Every structure is written in structure tokens, then in C-alpha cells.
Amino acid sequence: MNNMQVILDIWNGYIKWAIFAEEGEGKVVVAREMIKTKWMRKGKILDVEDFAVCINKILESFTRKLGDDVVEKVFIWISHPECTIRRISEQKRILKGTITHDDIAHLSDVVADTMVKPNFEALKIIPVQWIIDEQTKVKDPIGMEARKLELIADVFMIPKNFYNNLFDACEQLDLHIADIIPNILGSAEACLDLDVRDLGALLIDMWANQTSYVVYEEWFPVVYGVLPVGGEDVTKDLSIGLQVDIKDAEHIKREKWVIIMDNRMLEDESVDMRFLSDIMIARYEEIFEFINEDLILHQKDGRLPWGVILTGGASKVDWLTVLAKDIFKLATFKGKERNLELWDLSSNQQFINTIGVYSWAMKYYQAQRRSFNMNFNFGLFSKVGDFFKQLF
């Protein structure tokens, strides 16, 4: 085995690790681990030192299993309820008449300097389209003749305090962060192949306290969105509505896969199934209807041929595809990793994003590779043009 890549997957209450490697012509999962941590809640690292201890426990587990220290650098996937995504447009005059790497880098610098919110850190600047002379849309403008170049891009940001605490924890363990990838980019990399992105699809990534979504059409992301609502809110609703403690509410949510559809109902003397269904439906309806309003705003409602793809730990409820289909009026499927097909992980909602981050690392890391440091902005790349070309 060679070319090992270590993925650190951070989301509310849990940390997941996976080590991938190349074996022959294929990819294999060398090791994986998931542990619960009380030191991260609602996107906040409550205690950096204790958070580092949790990470170190997994590192020690890998060392015991593999017999050596294989973790030199990590690619980090994060799901954060305060993640902010802004679509921006910046343009510049092309003084030499031909677009160069310097022109591309200059536009990226302008975006990074002007579009980041106060107290937020930019993780990624993802190009959506390049527009030449206000007419021609291209995916690779370098070398083309032009008077004006415009960049339409999406800027992904997270709170600076979380960003700094994450680096502090990794620094305590001498871990080198190779890249940080927002959850929706990882899930899109895993679940959406070129055919899906071409035909048009809505991907919804649902976790404990965050729901992210992206609409693709003709290979381009039409819109991204983040809602600070997820499966944890459903659990809280059940706890209040059924007057049970939070652990019992979580058990009911996971075990009572019951919903009233087509005038059908399963009987259960211990729980009022109609009341239970009403509680669960209300919160998921709120999430889906908000997303559908965004589709209406962008004139994409009911117009995505591939339909809706649900992924993430909070999407595991069996009947959720039925509810989504009813609201979006589109075919709806559970997400599945569509590229590497790593056996059971490829259909495991808990690990699909982890595979997506690995795919991202393999495809894009070499294009952006450079010496990172504590102040490095992961949205900027030393080989910006090469990286952009690989995105399409």
C-alpha cells in the first residue's frame, strides 16, 4: 500500500477518522474510527486541550493497529452551523490583451481581501464561472484574448474562533493540516458524478445541527445554502413533545421509523404514533420548505431532472425520501458514493462525506500544494489556474 491519506471528520458531538491508501489499481480503507466527544457543541470547541486529547486517542488507536506513526498530515472535513457561503462577482481589465496566471491570482486576491465577513475565516474560494468581455463563459480562461475578465465565485467561511481553536488542537499534537473542506463540498464530491451535475440535481447534506445544500445544473453549482438546523433539533422537539429525556427521544427517533403516509399507520401502544409523526414531520418540513423557497427564487423548483439526493447522518430516517418527494415534487434518493465504491462505506451515510474528502484530496491537493502555516488562507492556491481547471 502507498500514498496514504488521513481524513479527519469533525461534526457536532463526534469525530471520525479514516485512512485511505492505494493498493494496486484500487483504493482501500486501511483503518477507520468514530468516537463521541463532549468537547465540541454547536460548532464550538469548548476546551482545546480536551478536544486534542480526544483526537489523540484515535491517533494512538491507529498506531496500535498499524504498528507505526502513519499520520503526517490530515485533511479535515467540517460541518459547522455558522458556515457562511457568499456568491460574489469581481472583474479586472486585462492590460496585456491575453489572460495570464497573474490575472487569475489577482482576482482571487481581491475576492479574499474584500468578501470575508468580520471574525470569519475564508476556507475556500470556488470558481463558478469565468466571463470574458461580458459575453463568453469559459472554464479555463488562461491564454485567451480579452479586454475584461470577470470571476463569479463562491466563498466558504467559518467563524475565526473555531478556525483558530482547531489549529491550536492540531498544533498540540504536531498534526499538519493539509486542507480544510466544508461538508457540502465533500458530499458533492462523493455523491454527484458528471452526469448528475449535468442533468441537474439538488443535494441536501443533513447533520446534527446543520443542513447544507447545493443545486447543480450543466456542471455548475447554481446555489449553495446552509441552515443551522438538523437532526438534533428533531430530537429536541420529540423530547419536549413526548415529555421524555433527550436520550429516550433520540432512541425513539432512530427506532420508531414510523410515519403516516397514504392513510397507513403502524400500531404501537407505547407511543402515540400519529403525534410522533406530526412532531418529526414538522421539523423536516420546515427544512425542506425553506430549501424549496430558495429553488423557487432561482427558478429551479420542480425542474431538476435527476431529482433530490439526501445524505448525512440526519438523513438516515427511512421515510425521509417520501416526505422530500412530496415537498419538492421531484424523484428523491438516498445518497451513495458514486466514484470510488469502497464497499460498505459507499452507502454508509456516516462516512460518505469522508470518502468525498478523500476524493477531493486526491484530485485537487496537488494543484494547490504548498507549505501551509498558521496564517495560510486555504482559499488561495499556488497554482490557481491548474486548480480551477480541475474543478470542471
Secondary structure, DSSP 8 states (H G I E B T S, - for coil): -EEEEEEEEEETTEEEEEEEEEETTEEEEEEEEEEE-SSEETTEES-HHHHHHHHHHHHHHHHHHHSS---SEEEEEE--TT-EEEEEEEEEE-TTSB--HHHHHHHHHHHHHHS--TTEEEEEEEEEEEEETTTEEES--TT-B-SEEEEEEEEEEEEHHHHHHHHHHHHHTT-EEEEEEEHHHHHHHHH--HHHHHH-EEEEEE-SS-EEEEEEETTEEEEEEEES--HHHHHHHHHHHHT--HHHHHHHHHH-----BTTB----TTS-HHHHHHHHHHHHHHHHHHHHHHHHHTT-TT--TTEEEEESGGG--TTHHHHHHHHH-S-EEE----SS--GGGGG-TTTHHHHHHHHHHHHHHHHH-----TT--TT--TTHHHHHHHT-
